[in-house]
Amino acid sequence: MKHVLKKIINLSLMTMLLFSYSCASDEYIENAPTKVKEKTLMVKMSVNEANAVKIKKIGSSEISEKEAIALVRDRFMNKNKSLVVNSCKKVSLPGIQTRNSEEKTGYYVVEFGSEGNEGFSIVSADRRVEEVFAFSESGSLNDTVYNEGLKLFCNRLPHYIKNKINNFNTDSLYNAVVSRIPKSRINWIDDGCVHYYYAQYGFIPDPDFVYMGEETQGSESQHGIILTTKWSQTYPYNNKLPYVSNDKRAYVGCAIVAMLQIMAYHKVNYGTVTTSDWINFTQTSQCYDEELQDCILSIFNNIPNKDVTIGGTGISAEKIRDFLNNNGYVADLMDYDSNKMRYPAYVRGTDRIDGEGHAWVVDSEMISHYITYDKYEKDDGYDIWRIYVEKQENFGPLYVHCNWGWGGSSDGWYKNEVFSKSNAFDYSINLRLINVKPRN
């Protein structure tokens, strides 16, 4: 009997303990903070304002290698999943100050490859000019040894970067945003699991908001048709040109190569070359047809006052214009202006100091329809506050596609504004274009 009584007492004690623990547990749960899933805020700023805020938040204007690779992936490499990044090297530019005196600004050269082909991209290393400058799936910056057009772009790029940075006032941009945006937490709208905000909110001065990266949405549109031809100045295109030394024939010349590829695109009869012949010449990227070599010799002989040396064949833009106007085309020569360009267009850049230059074809433009968001986050122990800063851009021709006339080497997309005279930061280069169309 005592044994049974003892069991009953023990069972009662256990029941009391369980009840006591259950109440304590319920009380603990009731007193615990309840975390809302997330609150989201959308804020619109200009690109420069958003980048100024980012610099203040991070405390640095330097773009990391990882971010540079992400930039070129978002804009270009995602279209070709087979591209693999091989290296990312920084090129520093002297004489440009950053927020951190130990940082050296400049740009990254991202090298990549696919199935034996090598390519490259030039990407900014500074948030004050957060851009991809160039992208080519074939070639390298070593091509500047002989590719005068690519060399001209690379020589002009530091002037563009310096001009952008000199005109970027981080403190002024940041202070303008802070004064414009209210500092209250009003207008957070509860929409179930996610909280949206459509006004502007003063998160900027709050040090607890942490930069979490960026997100890109959208696409781009392309105007113009990328040429199928990838012709060059040497074999087999100069096979019938006169010798300039005992064992070396004259170069075709970048001017003739550029003009010839535009003529091949329009397919207007020239001499004995018919539309059908032009179609045959352009079936593949390279052409070994002897009839094309005869055509090149005819053009070479019919352009007067050329500068033919062992180092190259020089022809002015005026002579190219005149030749086209006399051979079934309407050709207009003007200063470089992408807004007036008709594709494919003949472009020539000349160094005002030594007179050296290069001619090439711009056959297409890329207009961006991307929207980029900088993401910030704050966890106050109760709610997760997420803020998306939408960068507002003026959409326009961001990139032009350049066919340099060296067998396809380094052909690709190049930042249009680096060429543009609207940023008069470098007067040493004279850029001109010829719009070409058939006369009939």
Stockholm file with secondary structure:
# STOCKHOLM 1.0

chainA/1-440         MKHVLKKIINLSLMTMLLFSYSCASDEYIENAPTKVKEKTLMVKMSVNEANAVKIKKIGSSEISEKEAIALVRDRFMNKNKSLVVNSCKKVSLPGIQTRNSEEKTGYYVVEFGSEGNEGFSIVSADRRVEEVFAFSESGSLNDTVYNEGLKLFCNRLPHYIKNKINNFNTDSLYNAVVSRIPKSRINWIDDGCVHYYYAQYGFIPDPDFVYMGEETQGSESQHGIILTTKWSQTYPYNNKLPYVSNDKRAYVGCAIVAMLQIMAYHKVNYGTVTTSDWINFTQTSQCYDEELQDCILSIFNNIPNKDVTIGGTGISAEKIRDFLNNNGYVADLMDYDSNKMRYPAYVRGTDRIDGEGHAWVVDSEMISHYITYDKYEKDDGYDIWRIYVEKQENFGPLYVHCNWGWGGSSDGWYKNEVFSKSNAFDYSINLRLINVKPRN
#=GR chainA/1-440 SS CHHHHHHHHHHHHHHHHHHHHHHHHHHHHHHSCCCCSEEEEEEEEEHHHHHHHHHHHHTCCBCCHHHHHHHHHHHTGGGCTTCEEEEEEEEECTTCCCSSTTCCCEEEEEEEEETTEEEEEEEESBGGGCCEEEEESSCCGGGGGTCHHHHHHHHHHHHHHHHHHHTCCHHHHHHHHHHHSCCSCTTCEEETTEEECCSCCCCTTCTTCEEEEEEEECCEEEEECCCSCCCCSSTTTTTTSCEEETTEECCCCHHHHHHHHHHHHHTCCBTTBCHHHHHHHTSSSSCCCHHHHHHHHHHHHHSCSCEEETTEEECCHHHHHHHHHTTTEEEEEEECCGGGCCSSEEEEEEETTTCCEEEEEEEEEEEECCEEEEEEEEECSSCEEEEEEEEECCCSEEEEEEECSSTTTTCEEEEHHHHCTTSCCCCSEEEEEEEEEECC
#=GC SS_cons         CHHHHHHHHHHHHHHHHHHHHHHHHHHHHHHSCCCCSEEEEEEEEEHHHHHHHHHHHHTCCBCCHHHHHHHHHHHTGGGCTTCEEEEEEEEECTTCCCSSTTCCCEEEEEEEEETTEEEEEEEESBGGGCCEEEEESSCCGGGGGTCHHHHHHHHHHHHHHHHHHHTCCHHHHHHHHHHHSCCSCTTCEEETTEEECCSCCCCTTCTTCEEEEEEEECCEEEEECCCSCCCCSSTTTTTTSCEEETTEECCCCHHHHHHHHHHHHHTCCBTTBCHHHHHHHTSSSSCCCHHHHHHHHHHHHHSCSCEEETTEEECCHHHHHHHHHTTTEEEEEEECCGGGCCSSEEEEEEETTTCCEEEEEEEEEEEECCEEEEEEEEECSSCEEEEEEEEECCCSEEEEEEECSSTTTTCEEEEHHHHCTTSCCCCSEEEEEEEEEECC
//
